[in-house]
Amino acid sequence: MFKIKEIYQLWLNKFFLELGELSRFTVQFFQNFFRPPYEHSELLRQASKMGLSTLPLISITAFIMGLVLTLQSRPLIAGFRAEAWLPGIVSVSMVREIGPVITALICAGKIGSGIGAELGSMRVTEQIDAMEVSGTNPINYLVLTRVLACSLIIPILVFYADFISLYGSYVAVNMHDNVSIPLFVNLAFKPLKFYDLISASIKTLFFGFAIGIISCYKGYFSRNGTEGVGKAANSAVVISSLVIFIIDLIAVQITNLFNLISR
């Protein structure tokens, strides 16, 4: 019993120590955010790299999600003879919740692990130390560009995933019925509200920032040689995925609160 209590205390101390270090790293990020020089070319390079590397995986996943969600929902909807509601149900589900979360998790696995491994290898091979010695600010060049690129590209990828998933839903609907594209679009977008898009965009912005800052933190402070690089990449994915669910939970509560107030 004493050993379990001791292990729990050590784990708790390590958790709060890690949280404090991450918070300090985040403050350091915002301090450097307003300090030139600004690496615009590196920011664009990182954004295009992140977008292009995840685009094929997101395309396939989003299409399958829209297809499967429609096929799974159709028997239940057909029991109430409400097949016309099917495009709207899929669009609301994808835009509000499934699209942002699944896309962010894919990016956490693909982009987060890449950032953690890249910065971790740079730390192990002392490239970051060399930048500090030469007078170059590694936070501006390595961290700022990657976090901003991740924060900007993930909302774009989420909108793209929503579009592809709706196309998958359109294909699934036409497996049983003959629905034209204009009619499907009208049925799909009719139940959506403007604040659905706004809340989803804000939520995905926080998803991207969390993935970027956590992955950069894990890679930037990687230790223990090549073994530490693997641990940095792995922990970046795990922690980012957990934080995505926490942010999503908070975002849902805030959205529900605003809905109650607006009524």
C-alpha positions as CSV (number, residue, x, y, z in Angstrom):
1,M,0.0,0.0,0.0
2,F,2.9,2.3,0.9
3,K,4.6,1.6,-2.5
4,I,1.4,2.4,-4.4
5,K,1.0,5.7,-2.6
6,E,4.7,6.5,-3.2
7,I,4.4,5.7,-6.9
8,Y,1.2,7.8,-7.2
9,Q,3.0,10.7,-5.5
10,L,6.0,10.5,-7.8
11,W,3.7,10.4,-10.9
12,L,1.7,13.4,-9.6
13,N,4.9,15.4,-9.0
14,K,6.2,14.5,-12.5
15,F,2.8,15.5,-14.0
16,F,2.8,19.0,-12.4
17,L,6.5,19.4,-13.2
18,E,5.8,18.6,-16.9
19,L,2.8,20.9,-16.9
20,G,4.8,23.8,-15.4
21,E,7.6,23.3,-18.0
22,L,5.1,23.2,-20.9
23,S,3.4,26.4,-19.5
24,R,6.8,28.1,-19.3
25,F,7.6,27.0,-22.9
26,T,4.2,28.4,-24.1
27,V,4.9,31.7,-22.4
28,Q,8.3,31.8,-24.1
29,F,6.5,31.1,-27.4
30,F,4.2,34.1,-27.0
31,Q,7.1,36.3,-25.9
32,N,9.0,35.5,-29.1
33,F,5.8,35.9,-31.2
34,F,6.2,39.7,-31.2
35,R,9.9,39.8,-31.7
36,P,11.5,40.0,-35.1
37,P,12.9,38.6,-37.3
38,Y,9.9,36.8,-38.7
39,E,10.6,33.6,-40.7
40,H,7.9,34.0,-43.3
41,S,9.5,31.6,-45.8
42,E,10.0,28.9,-43.2
43,L,6.5,29.3,-42.0
44,L,5.1,28.8,-45.6
45,R,7.5,25.8,-46.1
46,Q,6.3,24.2,-42.9
47,A,2.6,24.8,-43.7
48,S,2.9,23.3,-47.2
49,K,4.9,20.4,-45.9
50,M,2.3,19.6,-43.2
51,G,-0.6,20.0,-45.6
52,L,0.8,17.9,-48.4
53,S,2.0,15.1,-46.0
54,T,-1.4,14.6,-44.4
55,L,-3.7,15.3,-47.5
56,P,-3.8,11.7,-48.9
57,L,-4.5,10.2,-45.5
58,I,-7.2,12.7,-44.6
59,S,-8.8,12.3,-48.1
60,I,-9.1,8.6,-47.7
61,T,-10.2,8.7,-44.1
62,A,-12.8,11.5,-44.6
63,F,-14.4,9.8,-47.7
64,I,-14.7,6.5,-45.7
65,M,-16.1,8.3,-42.7
66,G,-18.8,9.9,-44.8
67,L,-19.6,6.7,-46.6
68,V,-19.8,4.5,-43.5
69,L,-21.7,7.0,-41.4
70,T,-24.4,7.3,-44.1
71,L,-24.6,3.5,-44.6
72,Q,-24.8,2.9,-40.9
73,S,-27.4,5.6,-40.3
74,R,-29.7,4.8,-43.2
75,P,-31.4,1.7,-41.8
76,L,-32.4,3.6,-38.6
77,I,-33.6,6.6,-40.6
78,A,-35.4,4.4,-43.1
79,G,-37.4,2.9,-40.2
80,F,-39.0,6.3,-39.7
81,R,-39.3,6.9,-43.4
82,A,-37.1,10.0,-43.0
83,E,-34.4,9.3,-45.6
84,A,-34.5,13.0,-46.6
85,W,-32.9,13.8,-43.2
86,L,-29.9,11.6,-43.8
87,P,-27.7,14.2,-45.6
88,G,-28.4,16.8,-42.9
89,I,-27.6,14.3,-40.1
90,V,-24.3,13.4,-41.7
91,S,-23.3,17.0,-42.4
92,V,-24.1,18.2,-38.8
93,S,-22.2,15.2,-37.3
94,M,-19.2,15.8,-39.5
95,V,-19.0,19.6,-39.3
96,R,-19.7,19.9,-35.5
97,E,-17.8,16.9,-34.1
98,I,-16.5,14.0,-36.1
99,G,-14.6,15.9,-38.8
100,P,-12.6,18.2,-36.5
101,V,-11.7,15.6,-34.0
102,I,-10.7,12.8,-36.4
103,T,-8.7,15.2,-38.6
104,A,-6.9,16.6,-35.6
105,L,-6.1,13.1,-34.4
106,I,-4.7,12.2,-37.8
107,C,-2.6,15.4,-37.7
108,A,-1.4,14.6,-34.2
109,G,-0.2,11.3,-35.4
110,K,1.4,12.5,-38.6
111,I,2.5,16.0,-37.9
112,G,3.0,15.8,-34.2
113,S,5.3,12.7,-34.4
114,G,7.2,14.4,-37.3
115,I,7.8,17.6,-35.3
116,G,8.8,15.7,-32.2
117,A,11.2,13.5,-34.0
118,E,12.7,16.3,-36.1
119,L,13.4,18.7,-33.2
120,G,14.5,15.8,-31.0
121,S,17.1,14.7,-33.6
122,M,18.3,18.3,-33.9
123,R,18.6,18.5,-30.1
124,V,20.5,15.2,-29.9
125,T,22.9,16.2,-32.7
126,E,23.5,19.6,-31.0
127,Q,22.1,21.6,-34.0
128,I,19.9,23.6,-31.6
129,D,22.9,24.3,-29.4
130,A,24.9,25.5,-32.4
131,M,22.0,27.9,-33.4
132,E,22.0,29.3,-29.9
133,V,25.8,29.8,-29.9
134,S,25.8,31.4,-33.4
135,G,23.2,34.0,-32.2
136,T,20.2,32.6,-34.0
137,N,17.0,32.4,-32.0
138,P,15.9,28.7,-32.3
139,I,12.5,29.5,-30.8
140,N,11.7,31.9,-33.7
141,Y,13.0,29.7,-36.4
142,L,12.1,26.2,-35.2
143,V,9.2,26.5,-32.8
144,L,7.3,29.7,-33.8
145,T,7.1,28.6,-37.5
146,R,6.0,25.1,-36.7
147,V,3.3,26.0,-34.2
148,L,1.9,28.8,-36.4
149,A,1.9,26.5,-39.4
150,C,0.1,23.8,-37.5
151,S,-2.4,26.2,-36.1
152,L,-3.2,27.6,-39.6
153,I,-3.2,24.4,-41.7
154,I,-5.4,22.2,-39.5
155,P,-8.6,24.3,-39.8
156,I,-8.1,24.3,-43.6
157,L,-7.6,20.5,-43.5
158,V,-10.8,20.1,-41.4
159,F,-12.9,22.0,-44.0
160,Y,-11.4,19.9,-46.7
161,A,-12.2,16.7,-44.7
162,D,-15.8,17.9,-44.2
163,F,-16.1,18.4,-48.0
164,I,-14.7,15.0,-48.9
165,S,-16.8,13.3,-46.2
166,L,-20.0,14.9,-47.7
167,Y,-19.0,13.6,-51.1
168,G,-18.6,10.1,-49.5
169,S,-22.1,10.6,-48.0
170,Y,-23.4,11.6,-51.5
171,V,-22.0,8.4,-53.0
172,A,-23.6,6.3,-50.2
173,V,-27.0,8.0,-50.6
174,N,-27.0,7.3,-54.3
175,M,-26.3,3.6,-53.7
176,H,-30.0,3.3,-52.7
177,D,-31.7,6.4,-54.1
178,N,-31.2,8.7,-57.1
179,V,-30.4,12.1,-55.6
180,S,-29.0,15.0,-57.6
181,I,-26.0,17.0,-56.3
182,P,-28.0,20.3,-55.9
183,L,-30.7,18.5,-53.9
184,F,-28.1,16.7,-51.7
185,V,-26.3,20.0,-51.1
186,N,-29.6,21.7,-50.1
187,L,-30.5,18.9,-47.7
188,A,-27.0,18.7,-46.2
189,F,-26.6,22.4,-45.5
190,K,-30.2,23.2,-44.5
191,P,-29.8,22.1,-40.8
192,L,-26.3,23.8,-40.4
193,K,-26.1,27.1,-38.7
194,F,-23.4,29.8,-39.2
195,Y,-22.2,29.4,-35.6
196,D,-21.5,25.7,-36.3
197,L,-18.8,26.7,-38.8
198,I,-17.5,29.4,-36.4
199,S,-17.3,27.1,-33.4
200,A,-15.7,24.4,-35.4
201,S,-13.1,26.8,-36.8
202,I,-12.2,28.2,-33.4
203,K,-12.0,24.7,-32.0
204,T,-9.7,23.4,-34.7
205,L,-7.4,26.5,-34.3
206,F,-6.9,25.4,-30.7
207,F,-6.4,21.8,-31.8
208,G,-3.6,22.9,-34.1
209,F,-1.9,25.1,-31.5
210,A,-2.0,22.3,-29.0
211,I,-0.5,19.8,-31.4
212,G,2.2,22.3,-32.5
213,I,3.3,23.5,-29.0
214,I,3.3,20.1,-27.4
215,S,5.2,18.4,-30.2
216,C,7.7,21.3,-30.3
217,Y,8.1,21.1,-26.5
218,K,8.7,17.4,-26.5
219,G,11.2,17.5,-29.3
220,Y,13.0,20.7,-28.2
221,F,13.8,19.2,-24.8
222,S,14.5,15.7,-25.9
223,R,17.3,13.9,-24.1
224,N,19.1,10.5,-23.9
225,G,20.2,10.3,-27.5
226,T,18.3,8.4,-30.2
227,E,16.1,6.7,-27.6
228,G,15.0,10.1,-26.4
229,V,14.0,11.0,-30.0
230,G,11.6,8.0,-30.2
231,K,10.2,8.9,-26.8
232,A,9.7,12.5,-27.8
233,A,7.8,11.5,-31.0
234,N,5.6,9.0,-29.1
235,S,4.8,11.2,-26.2
236,A,4.0,14.1,-28.6
237,V,1.3,12.0,-30.3
238,V,-0.1,10.6,-27.0
239,I,-0.3,13.9,-25.1
240,S,-1.6,15.8,-28.2
241,S,-4.4,13.3,-28.7
242,L,-5.4,13.5,-25.0
243,V,-5.4,17.3,-25.1
244,I,-7.5,17.3,-28.3
245,F,-10.3,15.4,-26.4
246,I,-10.0,17.8,-23.4
247,I,-10.3,20.9,-25.7
248,D,-13.2,19.3,-27.5
249,L,-15.0,18.7,-24.2
250,I,-14.5,22.3,-23.1
251,A,-15.6,23.6,-26.5
252,V,-18.8,21.5,-26.4
253,Q,-19.6,22.9,-22.9
254,I,-19.0,26.5,-24.1
255,T,-21.1,26.0,-27.2
256,N,-24.0,24.6,-25.2
257,L,-23.7,27.5,-22.8
258,F,-23.9,30.0,-25.6
259,N,-26.9,28.1,-27.1
260,L,-28.7,28.4,-23.8
261,I,-28.0,32.1,-23.5
262,S,-29.1,32.8,-27.0
263,R,-32.5,31.1,-26.4
